[in-house]
């Protein structure tokens, strides 16, 4: 269900003019990849922060 919510949110943002057609198209064509990369990056940040606190 989260995916549908994401799609609806972006569709609404496009329709109300808060994102461009190009931004909307990029999101539509890369959605799962972008979301996965975002998650991976956040997890890497957390791992780095955790290992730095262990070193102290």
DSSP file (Angstrom, degrees, kcal/mol; ACC not computed):
  #  RESIDUE AA STRUCTURE BP1 BP2  ACC     N-H-->O    O-->H-N    N-H-->O    O-->H-N    TCO  KAPPA ALPHA  PHI   PSI    X-CA   Y-CA   Z-CA
    1    1 A X     >        0   0    0      0, 0.0     4,-2.0     0, 0.0     3,-0.2   0.000 360.0 360.0 360.0 -29.8    0.0    0.0    0.0
    2    2 A X  H  >  +     0   0    0      1,-0.2     4,-2.6     2,-0.2     5,-0.2   0.885 360.0  57.2 -59.2 -37.3    2.9    2.4    0.6
    3    3 A X  H  > S+     0   0    0      1,-0.2     4,-2.5     2,-0.2    -1,-0.2   0.908 106.2  48.6 -61.0 -41.8    3.7    2.3   -3.1
    4    4 A X  H  > S+     0   0    0     -3,-0.2     4,-2.6     1,-0.2    -1,-0.2   0.893 110.4  51.4 -65.3 -38.5    0.2    3.5   -4.0
    5    5 A X  H  X S+     0   0    0     -4,-2.0     4,-2.5     2,-0.2    -2,-0.2   0.913 109.9  49.8 -62.8 -43.1    0.5    6.3   -1.4
    6    6 A X  H  X S+     0   0    0     -4,-2.6     4,-2.4     2,-0.2     5,-0.2   0.928 111.6  48.6 -60.8 -45.8    3.8    7.4   -2.9
    7    7 A X  H  X S+     0   0    0     -4,-2.5     4,-2.6     1,-0.2    -2,-0.2   0.925 112.0  48.8 -61.3 -45.2    2.3    7.4   -6.4
    8    8 A X  H  X S+     0   0    0     -4,-2.6     4,-2.5     1,-0.2    -1,-0.2   0.919 110.3  51.1 -61.5 -43.9   -0.7    9.4   -5.3
    9    9 A X  H  X S+     0   0    0     -4,-2.5     4,-2.3     1,-0.2    -1,-0.2   0.935 113.3  44.1 -60.5 -47.2    1.5   11.9   -3.4
   10   10 A X  H  X S+     0   0    0     -4,-2.4     4,-2.5     2,-0.2    -1,-0.2   0.887 111.8  53.1 -67.3 -38.2    3.7   12.5   -6.5
   11   11 A X  H  X S+     0   0    0     -4,-2.6     4,-2.6    -5,-0.2    -1,-0.2   0.929 111.1  46.9 -60.9 -44.6    0.8   12.7   -8.8
   12   12 A X  H  X S+     0   0    0     -4,-2.5     4,-2.3     2,-0.2     6,-0.2   0.898 110.8  51.7 -64.4 -41.0   -0.8   15.4   -6.7
   13   13 A X  H  <>S+     0   0    0     -4,-2.3     5,-1.9    -5,-0.2     6,-1.0   0.896 111.8  47.6 -63.2 -39.3    2.4   17.3   -6.4
   14   14 A X  H ><5S+     0   0    0     -4,-2.5     3,-1.2     4,-0.2    -2,-0.2   0.939 112.0  49.4 -64.9 -46.7    2.8   17.2  -10.2
   15   15 A X  H 3<5S+     0   0    0     -4,-2.6    -2,-0.2     1,-0.3    -1,-0.2   0.843 111.2  48.3 -64.5 -33.9   -0.8   18.3  -10.7
   16   16 A X  T 3<5S-     0   0    0     -4,-2.3    -1,-0.3    -5,-0.2    -2,-0.2   0.446 116.5-113.4 -89.3   3.1   -0.6   21.2   -8.3
   17   17 A X  T < 5S+     0   0    0     -3,-1.2    -3,-0.2    -4,-0.3    -2,-0.1   0.543  81.7 122.3  86.9   7.5    2.7   22.4   -9.9
   18   18 A X  S   <S+     0   0    0     -5,-1.9     2,-0.3    -6,-0.2    -4,-0.2   0.679  78.9  33.9 -80.4 -14.7    5.1   21.7   -7.0
   19   19 A X  S    S-     0   0    0     -6,-1.0    -2,-0.2    -9,-0.1    -1,-0.1  -0.972  87.4-116.7-132.5 154.5    7.2   19.4   -9.2
   20   20 A X     >  -     0   0    0     -2,-0.3     4,-2.5     1,-0.1     5,-0.2  -0.290  27.7-108.0 -82.4 168.3    7.9   19.6  -13.0
   21   21 A X  H  > S+     0   0    0      2,-0.2     4,-2.9     1,-0.2     5,-0.2   0.898 121.9  53.1 -60.1 -41.0    7.0   17.1  -15.7
   22   22 A X  H  > S+     0   0    0      2,-0.2     4,-2.7     1,-0.2    -1,-0.2   0.915 109.6  47.0 -63.4 -43.5   10.7   16.1  -15.9
   23   23 A X  H  > S+     0   0    0      2,-0.2     4,-2.4     1,-0.2    -1,-0.2   0.921 113.8  48.2 -63.0 -43.5   10.8   15.5  -12.1
   24   24 A X  H  X S+     0   0    0     -4,-2.5     4,-2.8     2,-0.2    -2,-0.2   0.926 112.6  48.2 -62.7 -45.4    7.6   13.5  -12.2
   25   25 A X  H  X S+     0   0    0     -4,-2.9     4,-2.6     2,-0.2     5,-0.2   0.924 110.5  51.2 -62.4 -44.6    8.8   11.4  -15.2
   26   26 A X  H  X S+     0   0    0     -4,-2.7     4,-1.6     1,-0.2    -1,-0.2   0.942 112.1  47.5 -57.7 -46.3   12.1   10.7  -13.6
   27   27 A X  H  X S+     0   0    0     -4,-2.4     4,-1.2     1,-0.2     3,-0.2   0.924 111.6  50.0 -61.4 -45.0   10.3    9.5  -10.5
   28   28 A X  H  < S+     0   0    0     -4,-2.8     3,-0.3     1,-0.2    -1,-0.2   0.901 115.3  43.0 -60.8 -40.7    7.9    7.4  -12.5
   29   29 A X  H  < S+     0   0    0     -4,-2.6    -1,-0.2     1,-0.2    -2,-0.2   0.706 127.4  28.8 -80.8 -19.3   10.7    5.7  -14.4
   30   30 A X  H  X S+     0   0    0     -4,-1.6     4,-3.2    -5,-0.2     5,-0.3   0.260  80.2 123.1-123.9  11.0   13.1    5.2  -11.5
   31   31 A X  H  X S+     0   0    0     -4,-1.2     4,-2.6    -3,-0.3     5,-0.3   0.880  78.3  39.2 -48.5 -59.2   10.8    4.8   -8.4
   32   32 A X  H  > S+     0   0    0      1,-0.2     4,-2.3    -4,-0.2    -1,-0.2   0.911 119.0  48.8 -64.1 -37.2   11.8    1.5   -7.1
   33   33 A X  H  > S+     0   0    0      2,-0.2     4,-2.7     1,-0.2    -1,-0.2   0.938 113.1  46.7 -64.2 -46.9   15.5    2.1   -7.8
   34   34 A X  H  X S+     0   0    0     -4,-3.2     4,-2.6     1,-0.2    -2,-0.2   0.909 112.8  49.1 -62.7 -42.6   15.4    5.5   -6.1
   35   35 A X  H  X S+     0   0    0     -4,-2.6     4,-2.1    -5,-0.3    -1,-0.2   0.903 112.6  48.2 -65.4 -40.1   13.6    4.3   -3.1
   36   36 A X  H  X S+     0   0    0     -4,-2.3     4,-2.8    -5,-0.3    -2,-0.2   0.915 112.3  48.5 -65.4 -43.2   16.0    1.4   -2.7
   37   37 A X  H  X S+     0   0    0     -4,-2.7     4,-2.8     2,-0.2    -2,-0.2   0.903 110.2  51.9 -64.1 -40.8   19.0    3.7   -3.1
   38   38 A X  H  X S+     0   0    0     -4,-2.6     4,-2.1     2,-0.2    -1,-0.2   0.919 112.0  46.4 -60.7 -44.3   17.5    6.1   -0.5
   39   39 A X  H  X S+     0   0    0     -4,-2.1     4,-2.5     2,-0.2    -2,-0.2   0.924 112.6  49.7 -64.3 -45.6   17.0    3.2    1.9
   40   40 A X  H  X S+     0   0    0     -4,-2.8     4,-2.6     1,-0.2    -2,-0.2   0.916 110.7  50.3 -59.8 -44.3   20.6    1.9    1.3
   41   41 A X  H  X S+     0   0    0     -4,-2.8     4,-2.2     1,-0.2    -1,-0.2   0.911 110.9  48.6 -62.2 -42.4   22.1    5.3    1.9
   42   42 A X  H  X S+     0   0    0     -4,-2.1     4,-2.2     2,-0.2    -1,-0.2   0.909 111.5  49.5 -64.7 -41.9   20.2    5.8    5.1
   43   43 A X  H  X S+     0   0    0     -4,-2.5     4,-2.6     2,-0.2    -2,-0.2   0.899 109.9  51.6 -64.3 -40.0   21.3    2.4    6.4
   44   44 A X  H  X S+     0   0    0     -4,-2.6     4,-2.7     2,-0.2    -2,-0.2   0.907 108.7  51.4 -62.2 -41.3   24.9    3.2    5.4
   45   45 A X  H  X S+     0   0    0     -4,-2.2     4,-2.6     1,-0.2    -2,-0.2   0.922 111.2  47.4 -60.2 -44.4   24.7    6.4    7.4
   46   46 A X  H  X S+     0   0    0     -4,-2.2     4,-2.4     2,-0.2    -2,-0.2   0.899 112.1  49.4 -65.3 -40.7   23.3    4.6   10.4
   47   47 A X  H  X S+     0   0    0     -4,-2.6     4,-2.6     2,-0.2     5,-0.2   0.926 112.1  48.4 -63.7 -44.1   26.1    1.9   10.2
   48   48 A X  H  X S+     0   0    0     -4,-2.7     4,-2.1     1,-0.2    -2,-0.2   0.927 112.5  48.0 -62.2 -45.6   28.8    4.6    9.9
   49   49 A X  H  X S+     0   0    0     -4,-2.6     4,-1.8     1,-0.2    -1,-0.2   0.901 112.7  49.9 -61.9 -40.9   27.4    6.5   12.9
   50   50 A X  H  X S+     0   0    0     -4,-2.4     4,-1.4     1,-0.2    -2,-0.2   0.902 111.1  47.2 -66.4 -41.6   27.2    3.2   14.9
   51   51 A X  H  X S+     0   0    0     -4,-2.6     4,-1.3     1,-0.2    -1,-0.2   0.844 110.2  53.6 -71.1 -31.9   30.7    2.2   14.1
   52   52 A X  H  X S+     0   0    0     -4,-2.1     4,-0.5    -5,-0.2    -1,-0.2   0.874 108.4  49.3 -68.8 -36.9   32.1    5.6   15.0
   53   53 A X  H  < S+     0   0    0     -4,-1.8     3,-0.5     1,-0.2    -1,-0.2   0.811 108.5  53.8 -72.7 -28.2   30.4    5.6   18.4
   54   54 A X  H  < S+     0   0    0     -4,-1.4    -1,-0.2     1,-0.2    -2,-0.2   0.813 101.4  60.2 -72.1 -29.8   31.8    2.1   19.1
   55   55 A X  H  <        0   0    0     -4,-1.3    -1,-0.2     1,-0.2    -2,-0.2   0.677 360.0 360.0 -71.8 -16.9   35.3    3.4   18.3
   56   56 A X     <        0   0    0     -4,-0.5    -1,-0.2    -3,-0.5    -2,-0.1   0.460 360.0 360.0 -84.0 360.0   35.1    6.0   21.1
